[in-house]
Each structure stands twice: as structure tokens, then as C-alpha cells.
Amino acid sequence: MVDNLGIRKIKKENKSKKINKGEKMEKCFSLEEIRLAVDIAIGDDGFRSKEVCDILKVFWKEREEEAELKMQNQQAQDYKEKIASGFL
């Protein structure tokens, strides 16, 4: 499951399995946890961590838009197939 933060982790069936690009992932860390980790790692006052969180939000929005477009395209294809086969 994924929430509006867009942070995900790999669903592991086999722990030795390598991560492949595009695999489904789930939320692993909150933006607040990421923000704190960035601040600690670079000793920042919060400016860079805000930038990191903003970038992650943009990535998530793009993924949502891609998923929505893919779903709409699939629905359109299914509809065309039903018309072609005489079900509609």
C-alpha cells in the first residue's frame, strides 16, 4: 500500500532477490523521518531536507499520473475490444 508520501519499499518474497527497476514498492519511511535523516546526515538546519521532501513529492505525483494514464488506456482498450467482439 502507498500513501500520498510516495515513499515505498520493495515487497520481498525472497530476501536474496535483487531489486529490479520498476518493481512495486510500499511506504517505508514518513517524510518527517526522511527530513530528520537528511538533517542529521548533512548537519543542516532543515533547508536541504525540505528540498529532498519536495523532490520526493514531485516523484510521487509523477508516478500517480503515470498510473492513472495507464489505467485509462487499459480501460479504453478493454472498451474497444468489447465493441469489436459485439458485447457492446
C-alpha positions as CSV (number, residue, x, y, z in Angstrom):
1,M,0.0,0.0,0.0
2,V,1.2,3.5,-0.8
3,D,0.1,6.8,0.7
4,N,0.5,10.3,-0.6
5,L,4.1,10.5,0.5
6,G,5.3,8.3,-2.3
7,I,8.0,6.5,-0.3
8,R,8.0,2.8,-0.9
9,K,9.9,-0.3,-0.1
10,I,10.3,-3.5,-2.1
11,K,7.9,-6.3,-1.3
12,K,10.2,-9.2,-0.6
13,E,9.3,-12.7,-1.3
14,N,12.8,-13.9,-1.4
15,K,15.3,-11.8,0.6
16,S,18.2,-12.7,-1.7
17,K,16.3,-11.4,-4.7
18,K,17.9,-8.4,-6.4
19,I,15.8,-5.2,-6.8
20,N,14.7,-4.7,-10.4
21,K,13.8,-1.3,-11.7
22,G,10.0,-0.8,-11.7
23,E,9.1,-3.3,-9.0
24,K,6.2,-2.5,-6.8
25,M,7.1,-0.9,-3.5
26,E,5.4,0.1,-0.3
27,K,5.8,3.0,2.0
28,C,8.7,2.6,4.3
29,F,9.5,6.0,5.9
30,S,7.5,9.1,6.5
31,L,8.6,12.4,5.1
32,E,9.3,13.5,8.7
33,E,11.7,10.6,9.2
34,I,13.4,11.4,5.9
35,R,13.6,15.0,6.8
36,L,15.3,14.2,10.1
37,A,17.7,11.7,8.5
38,V,18.8,14.3,5.9
39,D,19.3,16.9,8.6
40,I,21.4,14.6,10.7
41,A,23.4,13.3,7.7
42,I,24.5,16.7,6.4
43,G,24.2,18.7,9.6
44,D,21.7,21.1,8.0
45,D,19.1,23.3,9.6
46,G,16.3,21.9,7.5
47,F,16.6,23.6,4.2
48,R,18.1,20.7,2.3
49,S,15.7,18.2,3.9
50,K,12.8,20.3,2.7
51,E,14.2,20.2,-0.8
52,V,14.6,16.4,-0.6
53,C,11.0,16.0,0.6
54,D,9.7,18.4,-2.2
55,I,11.6,16.3,-4.8
56,L,10.1,13.1,-3.4
57,K,6.6,14.6,-3.6
58,V,7.2,15.5,-7.3
59,F,8.3,11.9,-8.0
60,W,5.2,10.6,-6.3
61,K,2.9,12.9,-8.2
62,E,4.5,11.8,-11.5
63,R,4.1,8.1,-10.6
64,E,0.4,8.7,-9.7
65,E,-0.2,10.5,-13.1
66,E,1.6,7.6,-15.0
67,A,-0.5,5.0,-13.1
68,E,-3.7,6.9,-13.9
69,L,-2.9,7.3,-17.6
70,K,-2.0,3.6,-17.8
71,M,-5.3,2.6,-16.2
72,Q,-7.3,4.9,-18.5
73,N,-5.5,3.5,-21.5
74,Q,-6.3,-0.1,-20.4
75,Q,-9.9,0.8,-19.9
76,A,-10.1,2.3,-23.3
77,Q,-8.5,-0.8,-24.8
78,D,-10.9,-3.1,-23.0
79,Y,-13.9,-1.0,-24.2
80,K,-12.6,-1.2,-27.8
81,E,-12.2,-5.0,-27.5
82,K,-15.8,-5.3,-26.2
83,I,-17.2,-3.3,-29.1
84,A,-15.2,-5.3,-31.6
85,S,-16.4,-8.6,-30.1
86,G,-20.0,-7.5,-30.1
87,F,-20.6,-7.3,-26.4
88,L,-21.5,-3.6,-26.6
